[in-house]
């Protein structure tokens, strides 16, 4: 698990939800610069933001931190997979 890998998953989640980086930050109630740092892997994801993502978007910590998408709700899994480049 690297901050860059977590950042890629955060970007995939944001894009699957059809949100811009600023909309995602606003949805989570965090500074837009923080979201950008998380998504670009420049800063490790904080516990509080990880908890917000779990609550607001029904993702799992296993997905966010380790990349394990096996326990994601099907609707979220499909959205994320449909946004991935070929």
N, C-alpha and C positions, 0 to 999 in steps of 0.2 A: 504494500500500500504506500503510494507516494501522493504528495499533495497534487501533483500534476494529474495522476490517474483519477483522484477524487474530483478534481476540477473538470475533467472530461465528462464524468458522470453527471456533475451538476449542470454542465452546459447541455447535455443530452436531455436531462429532465426539464430544464427551462424551455428548450426548443419543443419538446413533446407537449408542453403545456401552452405552447404558442404565446410565450411571454418574452418581452424584451428584457435585457439585463436590468434596466431601471424599473420595469414593472415587477420583476421578481423581487428586487430589493424592497420596493414599496409594499408588496404583498407580505413580506416577512417582517416589515417594520425595521429594516436595518439601513445603514448608509449605503448608498449606491457604490461607493468606492470599496466597501468591504466585500460586496457581492463580486465585484470585478476581480478583486484579489483572490477570493476563494476559487472562482471559476477558472482563473488563469494559473492556479496552482502556486501563487506567490505567498499564500498564507494558509496555514492549516485550518480546516473547518472547525469552528468552535462547537462545543457541546450544545450550547443554547440554540444555535442556528440549525444544527443537525436535528435537534428535537422539534423545532418548528417545521422543518421539512417533512419529518415523519408525520406530524399531526396534520399539516395542511395539504399534503400531497399523497398521503397513504403509501409512501415508500418505506423501505426497511433500512435500518442501520447497516445490515449486511450488504445491501446494495450500495449505499452511499460510501461506505468505508472499504469494503472488500470486493465490490463488483458482483456479488452473488445475486442474480436476478430471479432465482428459483422460487422465492417466496413473495414476489411482487404480485399485487392484484393483476389479473389478466388484462384489465383495461389499461392500466399504467404500462405494463410490459409491452402491450401492442403499440401504444403511442410512442414509447421510446424506440422500439424496434423499427417502426415505420419512418422515423425521422433520421435513422442512421444512414450515412452514405453507403452506397454499394461497394 
